[in-house]
Amino acid sequence: MKRILLTLFSIIPLLGLAQNEDESPVLEELTLTVVNAQTDFPLESVHVINLTQVKGTITDQKGEFTIEAAVNDTLYLSYLGFKAQKVRVTNDMFKIKDTKIALTELAYALEEVIVTPYQLTGYLEIDVKNLPVNNAYQYSISGLNASYEAGSKSPSAVTKVLGAILNPADLLRNLFGKKPRQMRKLRQMKEDDEIKNLLASKFDREVLTELLQLEKVDIEDILNNCNYSKSFINTANDLQILDAISSCYEEYKVLNRN
């Protein structure tokens, strides 16, 4: 009997520790100011994302922003013409008012863009032949409520689509299976308007790689194996890429259950 009591008393503290570890961190409103590191002037419309909680906001005219956060959360700040920065939330940020985060301005030059106008003749049959052709064909599979892009309108392209969906050993299982926690953030990202607005204006995949903890090459592999065309992968904005990955992940979950 004594042995049983001793065992119970030794287990109870461990259970308490386990419960504390499982408890969600306490979220508080954090207010900070973002400034130009060179001039110390406040920066307006800086996008701020709490990568840990998947919440977003932007700075106001005074460079200030307020966001829900907990100690040790990671904030990601992004602003056109400035180097993106990640900041770890500390206790001092909640205690000390007027805490500033400085962003460093980038030295960049606009590359020359050559726009080639279409040479139209006014004759429909001739002009149609001169217009560029989009080779990103789409195929839909009944029951999946989604369409897939393929690079060639040929029987082999259709076979490639079906193979990627039906093959249990497909690379998608490896990519999604290794990142289940990051993939669960997809739904949260799509529910936050500030994050969606930011992604709709970006084409560099930097925010996506930070939020999903994926490399750019992983994102390309996912979309390639979901049969999205190279033209889509290269030209889509980050929000469109997010939607594509999300659709592909939902289909992966269906396959995984089966």
Salt bridges, closest charged atoms under 4 A:
ASP40 OD2 - LYS100 NZ 3.51
GLU68 OE1 - LYS55 NZ 3.70
ASP193 OD1 - LYS196 NZ 3.69
ASP204 OD2 - LYS202 NZ 3.29
GLU210 OE1 - LYS86 NZ 3.09
ASP238 OD1 - ARG205 NH1 2.65
ASP243 OD1 - LYS190 NZ 3.59
GLU250 OE1 - LYS253 NZ 3.45
